[in-house]
Amino acid sequence: MKHAKFILPAIVISQFCCTSLWFAGNAVINDLVLNYELSPSALGHLTSAVQFGFIIGTLLFAILTIADRFSPSKVFLISALLGSLFNLGIIWEDNSLMSLLSLRFLTGFFLAGIYPVGMKIAADYYEKGLGKSLGFLVAALVVGTAFPHLLKGITDTFPWKSVLLATSSLAVLGGLLMFILVPDGPYRKPSQRINPTAFLSVFKNREFRSVAFGYFGHMWELYAFWAFVPIMLKKYSVEHSQALFNIPVLSFIVIGVGGLACIGAAYMAQSVGTKRTAFTALFLSCACCLMSPLLFASASEGLFIGFLIFWGMVVIADSPLLSTLVAQNAPAEIKGTALTIVNCIGFSITIISIQFISSMIALTASNSIYIILAIGPILGLFALRKKHKVTVPNGEHSSKKSNF
């Protein structure tokens, strides 16, 4: 295909530009609290509003099989334009908490046409080497998600609204790049009609269920960790008065370094195995959850930052691998729908964990609250290691662990 070598870079850059919308509100949360007279708990509410919008968007996209019925690049462009518009709405001076929540909800809704659709586009181009391709794609999501924190840190002398202007501009650019440079892929098998039960039928596959439930456990931890990285840094800084952090820049580093981990894990999976590599990353992130109280209490400044950076790497390294397994275990004609519904359920879970941690922070100053994030990885590890019955020639059943 003409210009095929530019396809993956174009998808990655587009994904980075558009997913910068995700945490744009988080990066300027202190300014929003000050300018709109919000309570400190607004961080959890605004983050959850984006997640809830994404959930409703992915559910609607899945029911209507939009990513499979229409050109994915066109869906991506329209979603990017509308998402950037609602993101920009935050700068309106007469906003209230309700209007801010509505704007973040609508931004999340149209992110449903960006993140899973971007993965669908990659799957349409890379039947072989999909894990590596999704590694780069999720890396773009990670850096795009972290980027507003960096913008806030390096533009501190500029008005806070510049962060919103920059992220919305990037989203428009990303949407246009995808539309212009990435036509429909050679492995795309478009669906010809609405199939409202398609997103349920994929769960009949046992291996699909296994990796999907592993992904759900991973999501319980991921966005809660990302949302509260600035809170973790601020709390450590207060409790250890000698620690002087540039919290926005450090938040970018802790979250953004996960992009490198996604790429590294994708290459490692080529020799170790996709599922085994994902299992290892999930196990390590679970260990970080369990060790976090000890590091908060007794670690030096350098060790604490190093711990958060390591956690930021392993918390996301399994994401492209699990998404690869989801795509590989779904029928080609509903691959986009399968990715979308798994995203929908996964992001539904993130709201519960984010709100739970927000409530715990309001109730206690204990550093042990982040142990709660280990619940998801533990259940995810169990799902990935679950034995499945397989039929043998004599009609009896035996058990084996899948793909390990």
C-alpha positions in Angstrom: 0.0 0.0 0.0 1.2 3.5 -0.8 3.0 5.2 2.0 2.5 2.1 4.2 5.7 2.8 6.2 4.2 6.0 7.5 0.9 4.4 8.7 2.0 3.4 12.2 3.8 6.7 12.9 0.7 8.6 11.7 -1.6 6.5 14.0 0.7 6.9 17.0 1.1 10.7 16.5 -2.7 11.1 16.0 -3.4 9.0 19.1 -1.0 11.1 21.2 -2.5 14.4 20.0 -6.1 13.4 20.7 -5.6 11.6 24.0 -4.1 14.8 25.5 -7.8 15.7 26.0 -8.1 13.0 28.7 -6.3 14.6 31.7 -6.5 18.2 30.5 -8.9 19.0 33.4 -6.7 17.2 35.9 -3.6 19.3 34.9 -5.4 22.6 35.8 -7.5 21.3 38.7 -6.0 23.7 41.2 -6.9 26.6 38.9 -10.4 25.3 38.4 -10.9 24.9 42.1 -9.7 28.5 42.6 -11.5 30.2 39.7 -14.8 28.3 40.0 -14.9 27.9 43.8 -14.9 24.1 43.7 -14.2 21.8 46.6 -10.9 19.8 46.7 -12.9 16.7 45.9 -13.6 18.0 42.5 -10.6 16.1 41.1 -12.3 12.8 41.6 -15.6 14.0 40.3 -14.1 15.6 37.1 -12.0 12.6 36.4 -14.9 10.3 36.9 -17.0 12.5 34.6 -14.6 11.9 31.7 -14.6 8.1 32.5 -18.4 8.0 32.6 -18.6 9.9 29.3 -16.2 7.4 27.8 -18.2 4.5 29.1 -21.5 5.8 27.7 -19.7 6.5 24.4 -18.1 3.1 24.1 -21.4 1.4 25.0 -23.3 3.3 22.3 -20.4 2.8 19.8 -20.5 -1.0 20.6 -24.3 -1.4 20.3 -24.4 0.5 17.0 -21.1 -1.3 15.8 -20.0 2.2 14.6 -16.3 1.3 14.3 -17.1 -1.7 12.1 -19.8 -0.2 10.0 -18.2 3.2 9.1 -14.7 4.2 8.1 -12.7 4.2 11.3 -10.6 7.2 10.2 -13.7 9.3 9.6 -15.1 8.3 13.0 -11.8 9.2 14.6 -11.8 12.7 12.9 -15.3 13.6 13.9 -14.7 12.4 17.5 -11.5 14.5 17.7 -13.2 17.6 16.5 -16.1 17.3 18.9 -13.9 16.2 21.8 -11.6 19.3 21.3 -14.7 21.6 21.2 -16.0 20.4 24.6 -12.5 20.4 26.1 -12.2 24.0 25.1 -15.5 24.8 26.8 -13.8 24.6 30.2 -12.3 28.1 29.7 -15.8 29.7 29.7 -15.8 32.1 32.6 -19.4 31.4 33.8 -18.8 27.7 34.3 -20.2 25.9 37.4 -19.4 22.5 38.8 -22.3 21.1 36.9 -21.3 22.6 33.5 -17.7 21.5 34.1 -18.9 18.0 34.8 -21.0 18.1 31.6 -18.1 19.3 29.5 -15.8 16.6 30.8 -18.5 14.0 30.3 -18.9 15.0 26.6 -15.1 15.1 26.2 -15.0 11.5 27.5 -17.9 10.5 25.3 -16.0 11.4 22.1 -12.8 9.9 23.4 -14.7 6.7 22.8 -14.2 7.4 19.1 -10.5 8.0 19.5 -8.8 5.4 21.8 -10.5 2.1 20.9 -11.0 3.2 17.3 -7.3 3.9 17.0 -6.7 0.4 18.2 -9.2 -0.9 15.6 -7.3 1.0 12.9 -4.0 -0.5 14.0 -5.6 -4.0 14.0 -6.9 -3.4 10.4 -3.3 -2.8 9.3 -1.2 -5.2 11.4 -2.6 -8.7 11.5 1.0 -9.9 12.2 3.0 -7.9 14.8 -0.2 -6.4 16.3 1.2 -6.6 19.8 4.2 -4.4 18.8 1.9 -2.0 17.0 -0.5 -1.7 20.0 2.6 -1.2 22.2 3.4 2.0 20.3 -0.3 3.0 20.2 -0.8 2.6 24.0 2.5 4.4 24.5 1.0 7.3 22.6 -2.1 7.2 24.9 0.1 7.2 28.0 2.3 10.2 26.9 -0.8 12.0 25.6 -2.6 11.5 28.9 0.5 12.7 30.8 1.2 15.6 28.5 -1.2 18.2 30.1 0.8 17.9 33.3 4.0 18.8 31.5 2.2 21.7 29.7 1.1 23.0 33.1 4.6 22.6 34.5 6.4 24.4 31.7 3.7 27.1 31.1 3.3 28.1 34.7 3.9 31.7 33.8 1.1 31.6 31.2 -2.7 31.6 32.0 -4.0 28.2 32.9 -6.4 28.4 29.9 -3.4 27.9 27.6 -3.3 24.2 28.6 -6.9 23.8 27.4 -6.1 25.7 24.2 -3.1 23.6 23.5 -4.7 20.3 24.1 -7.7 21.1 22.0 -5.5 22.3 19.1 -3.5 19.1 19.3 -6.7 17.0 19.1 -7.8 18.8 15.9 -4.4 18.2 14.4 -4.5 14.5 15.4 -7.9 14.0 13.9 -6.8 15.6 10.6 -3.6 13.6 10.4 -5.6 10.3 10.9 -8.1 11.3 8.3 -5.6 12.4 5.7 -2.8 9.9 6.1 -4.5 6.7 7.2 -7.1 5.2 4.9 -9.1 2.0 5.7 -6.7 -0.9 6.4 -6.2 -4.0 4.2 -7.5 -6.3 7.0 -10.7 -4.4 7.6 -13.8 -6.4 7.2 -16.7 -3.9 7.5 -20.0 -5.0 9.1 -23.0 -4.3 6.9 -25.7 -3.9 9.5 -26.3 -3.0 13.1 -25.9 -6.0 15.4 -26.9 -5.0 18.9 -25.9 -8.4 20.3 -22.4 -8.6 18.8 -20.7 -7.1 21.9 -22.2 -9.9 24.0 -21.4 -12.8 21.7 -17.7 -12.3 22.0 -17.8 -13.3 25.6 -18.8 -16.8 24.7 -15.2 -17.5 23.8 -13.4 -18.7 27.0 -10.0 -17.4 26.1 -11.6 -14.0 25.2 -13.2 -14.0 28.7 -9.9 -14.8 30.3 -8.0 -11.9 28.8 -11.0 -9.5 29.1 -11.2 -10.2 32.9 -7.5 -9.7 33.2 -7.9 -6.4 31.5 -10.7 -5.4 33.9 -8.5 -6.1 36.9 -5.7 -4.0 35.3 -8.2 -1.1 34.8 -9.2 -1.1 38.5 -5.7 0.1 39.3 -4.6 2.1 36.3 -6.6 5.2 36.1 -6.9 5.6 39.9 -3.1 5.5 40.1 -2.8 8.1 37.3 -5.5 10.3 38.8 -3.8 10.4 42.2 -0.2 10.6 41.3 -0.2 14.4 41.9 -1.9 13.8 45.3 0.7 11.2 46.2 3.5 13.6 45.4 1.9 16.4 47.3 1.2 14.3 50.3 4.8 13.0 50.5 6.1 16.6 50.1 3.9 17.8 53.0 4.9 14.9 55.2 8.6 15.2 54.4 9.1 18.9 54.5 12.5 18.7 52.9 11.0 17.4 49.7 10.5 20.2 47.1 8.8 18.7 44.1 7.7 20.3 40.8 4.5 18.2 41.0 3.2 18.8 37.4 6.5 17.8 35.8 7.0 14.8 38.1 3.5 13.7 37.4 4.2 13.8 33.7 7.4 11.7 34.2 5.7 9.1 36.4 2.8 8.7 34.1 4.6 9.3 30.8 7.4 6.8 31.4 4.8 4.1 31.1 4.9 4.8 27.4 8.4 3.4 27.2 7.3 0.4 29.3 4.5 -0.4 26.7 7.0 -0.5 23.9 9.5 -2.5 25.9 6.8 -5.0 26.9 5.7 -5.4 23.3 9.2 -6.3 22.2 9.6 -8.6 25.2 6.4 -10.4 24.4 7.8 -11.4 21.0 10.2 -13.8 22.7 8.6 -14.4 26.1 4.9 -14.6 25.0 2.2 -12.0 25.1 0.1 -13.4 27.9 3.1 -14.3 30.1 4.5 -10.8 29.7 1.2 -9.3 30.6 0.9 -11.5 33.6 4.3 -10.5 34.9 3.6 -6.8 34.5 0.3 -7.2 36.3 2.0 -9.1 39.1 4.6 -6.3 39.6 2.0 -3.6 39.7 0.1 -5.5 42.3 3.2 -5.7 44.4 3.6 -1.9 44.1 0.1 -1.4 45.5 0.9 -3.7 48.4 4.3 -2.0 49.1 3.1 1.6 48.8 2.4 2.3 52.5 6.0 1.3 53.4 7.5 3.6 50.7 5.3 6.5 51.7 6.4 6.2 55.3 10.1 5.5 55.2 11.5 6.0 51.7 14.0 8.8 50.9 12.9 11.4 48.4 14.9 9.7 45.6 13.7 6.2 46.5 10.1 7.4 46.6 10.2 9.0 43.2 12.0 6.0 41.8 9.3 3.8 43.2 6.5 5.9 41.6 8.4 5.8 38.3 8.7 2.0 38.5 5.0 1.8 39.4 4.2 4.1 36.5 5.9 1.6 34.2 4.5 -1.7 35.3 0.9 -0.3 35.8 0.5 0.2 32.1 2.9 -2.3 30.5 0.3 -5.0 30.3 -2.3 -2.8 28.6 -1.3 -3.2 24.9 -0.7 -6.9 25.4 -4.1 -7.5 26.9 -5.7 -5.4 24.1 -3.8 -7.5 21.6 -5.1 -10.7 23.1 -8.7 -9.2 23.0 -8.3 -8.4 19.3 -6.8 -11.8 18.5 -9.6 -13.7 20.2 -12.5 -11.7 18.5 -14.0 -12.4 15.1 -12.5 -10.0 12.4 -15.9 -8.5 11.4 -16.6 -7.3 15.0 -13.0 -6.7 16.2 -13.7 -3.0 16.7 -16.9 -3.7 18.6 -15.0 -6.2 20.8 -12.3 -3.7 21.7 -14.9 -1.0 22.3 -17.0 -3.1 24.7 -14.0 -4.3 26.7 -12.9 -0.7 27.0 -16.4 0.3 28.1 -16.5 -2.3 30.9 -12.9 -1.6 31.9 -13.5 2.2 32.2 -16.7 1.6 34.2 -14.5 -0.2 36.7 -12.2 2.9 36.9 -15.0 5.1 38.2 -15.6 2.8 41.1 -11.9 2.7 42.1 -11.4 6.5 41.6 -14.5 7.3 43.7 -13.5 4.8 46.3 -10.0 6.3 46.7 -11.5 9.8 46.7 -13.8 8.8 49.6 -11.0 7.2 51.5 -8.8 10.3 51.2 -11.7 12.4 52.6 -12.0 10.0 55.6 -8.4 9.2 56.5 -4.9 10.5 56.1 -3.5 6.9 56.1 -1.0 6.0 53.5 -2.4 2.5 53.4 -5.4 3.4 51.2 -3.6 2.6 47.9 -3.4 -1.1 49.0 -7.1 -1.2 47.8 -5.8 -0.9 44.2 -4.3 -4.4 44.5 -7.8 -5.9 44.4 -8.0 -5.5 40.6 -4.6 -7.0 39.8 -5.2 -9.9 42.1 -8.5 -10.8 40.4 -6.9 -10.2 37.0 -4.0 -12.5 37.8 -6.5 -15.2 38.8 -8.4 -14.7 35.5 -5.3 -15.0 33.4 -4.1 -18.1 35.2 -7.5 -19.8 35.2 -7.6 -23.4 33.7 -9.9 -24.1 30.9 -11.4 -27.5 30.1 -10.6 -28.8 26.6 -12.1 -31.8 24.9 -9.8 -34.7 24.1 -10.4 -37.4 21.5 -12.1 -39.9 23.9 -14.7 -37.3 24.9 -13.3 -36.8 28.3 -12.1 -33.4 29.6 -8.7 -32.3 30.7 -7.5 -28.9 32.0 -4.7 -26.8 30.8 -3.5 -23.3 31.4 -4.1 -21.2 28.3 -1.1 -19.7 26.4 1.4 -19.8 29.3 
